[in-house]
Amino acid sequence: MKVFNLYIFDKYGTLMYYAEWNRTKKSGLTQEEEAKLTYGMLSSIKSFVNKLSPHDPREGFLYYKTNKYALHYLETPSGLKFVLNTDTNATNVKELLQQVYSKIWVEYVVRDPLWTPGTPVTSELFQTKLDEFIKQSPIFGLRNI
């Protein structure tokens, strides 16, 4: 299994952080354009799911899968949105995203006295801890599809 990239957006759609691993194909867009496109797509999918779901949409949108990749989504009560793209074989990604939020984001961003809420994260400590955490996860592997 492979992890391709991670977006973290705030509740207003501002890209707070972006990282990538094992991503071989680029979109041809700037990082800002790609983030806006991703956030817009998420908003549309969430709206679609909320309106058309035959079940109670309390859990809402969690992921979608194509024949090439899967997009996994976690929204926190504060409105942070974590988007992780993986290969289609990745499992237990919801739990992984919850751990990224609780063990990495809260610990190394929220508790950082130098970080101002609403601004992109530039902390090298956060970047290092996130990279270590993702690379040690069972879904990180380097197996080719």
For each residue, the residues with C-beta under 8 A, 3 or more apart:
1: 86 87 89 90 91 138 139 140 141 143
2: 21 22 86 87 90 139 140 141 142 143 145
3: 6 21 22 84 85 86 90 134 137 139 140
4: 20 21 22 23 69 85 86 87
5: 18 19 20 21 23 84 85
6: 3 17 18 19 20 82 83 84 85 100 130 134
7: 15 17 18 35 38 39 81 82 83
8: 15 16 17 18 80 81 82 83 105 121
9: 13 14 15 16 35 39 42 80 81 83
10: 13 14 16 79 80 81 118
11: 78 79 80 81
12: 79 118
13: 9 10 36 39 43
14: 9 10 118 120
15: 7 8 9 18 31 32 35 39 120
16: 8 9 10 80 119 120 121
17: 6 7 8 120 121 126
18: 5 6 7 8 15 31 35
19: 5 6 127 130 131 134
20: 4 5 6 23
21: 2 3 4 5 131 134 135 140
22: 2 3 4 140 142
23: 4 5 20 26
24:
25:
26: 23
27: 34
28:
29: 33 34 37
30: 33 34
31: 15 18 34 35
32: 15 35 36
33: 29 30 36 37
34: 27 29 30 31 37 38
35: 7 9 15 18 31 32 38 39
36: 13 32 33 39 40
37: 29 33 34 40 41
38: 7 34 35 41 42 83
39: 7 9 13 15 35 36 42 43 81
40: 36 37 43 44
41: 37 38 44 45
42: 9 38 39 45 46 61 73 81 83
43: 13 39 40 46 47
44: 40 41 47 48
45: 41 42 48 49 61 64
46: 42 43 49 50 60 61
47: 43 44 50 51
48: 44 45 51 52
49: 45 46 52 53 57 60 61
50: 46 47 53 57 60
51: 47 48
52: 48 49
53: 49 50 56 57
54:
55:
56: 53
57: 49 50 53 60
58:
59: 62
60: 46 49 50 57 75
61: 42 45 46 49 64 73
62: 59 72 73 74 94
63: 70 71 72 73 93 94
64: 45 61 70 71
65: 69 70 71 88
66: 69 70 88
67: 88
68: 88
69: 4 65 66 85 86 87 88
70: 63 64 65 66 85 86 87 88 90 93
71: 63 64 65 83 84 85
72: 62 63 83 84 85 86 90 93 94 97
73: 42 61 62 63 81 82 83 97
74: 62 81 82 94 97 98 101
75: 60 79 80 81 82
76: 79 80 81 82 101
77:
78: 11
79: 10 11 12 75 76
80: 8 9 10 11 16 75 76 101 105
81: 7 8 9 10 11 39 42 73 74 75 76
82: 6 7 8 73 74 75 76 97 100 101
83: 6 7 8 9 38 42 71 72 73
84: 3 5 6 71 72 93 96 97 100
85: 3 4 5 6 69 70 71 72
86: 1 2 3 4 69 70 72 90 93 139
87: 1 2 4 69 70 90 145
88: 65 66 67 68 69 70 145
89: 1 145
90: 1 2 3 70 72 86 87 93 139
91: 1 139
92: 95 96 138 139
93: 63 70 72 84 86 90 96 97 139
94: 62 63 72 74 97 98
95: 92 98 99
96: 84 92 93 99 100 137 139
97: 72 73 74 82 84 93 94 100 101
98: 74 94 95 101 102
99: 95 96 102 103 104 133
100: 6 82 84 96 97 103 104 105 130 133 134
101: 74 76 80 82 97 98 104 105 106
102: 98 99 105 106
103: 99 100 106 107 133
104: 99 100 101 107 108 109 126 129 130 133
105: 8 80 100 101 102 108 109 110 126
106: 101 102 103 109 110 111
107: 103 104 110 111 129
108: 104 105 111 112 123 125 126 129 130
109: 104 105 106 112 115 121 123 126
110: 105 106 107 115
111: 106 107 108
112: 108 109 115 123 125 126
113:
114: 123
115: 109 110 112 119 121 123
116: 119
117:
118: 10 12 14
119: 16 115 116
120: 14 15 16 17
121: 8 16 17 109 115 126
122:
123: 108 109 112 114 115 126 127
124: 127 128
125: 108 112 128 129
126: 17 104 105 108 109 112 121 123 129 130
127: 19 123 124 130 131
128: 124 125 131 132
129: 104 107 108 125 126 132 133
130: 6 19 100 104 108 126 127 133 134
131: 19 21 127 128 134 135
132: 128 129 135 136
133: 99 100 103 104 129 130 136 137
134: 3 6 19 21 100 130 131 137 140
135: 21 131 132 140
136: 132 133 140
137: 3 96 133 134 140
138: 1 92 141
139: 1 2 3 86 90 91 92 93 96
140: 1 2 3 21 22 134 135 136 137
141: 1 2 138
142: 2 22
143: 1 2
144:
145: 2 87 88 89
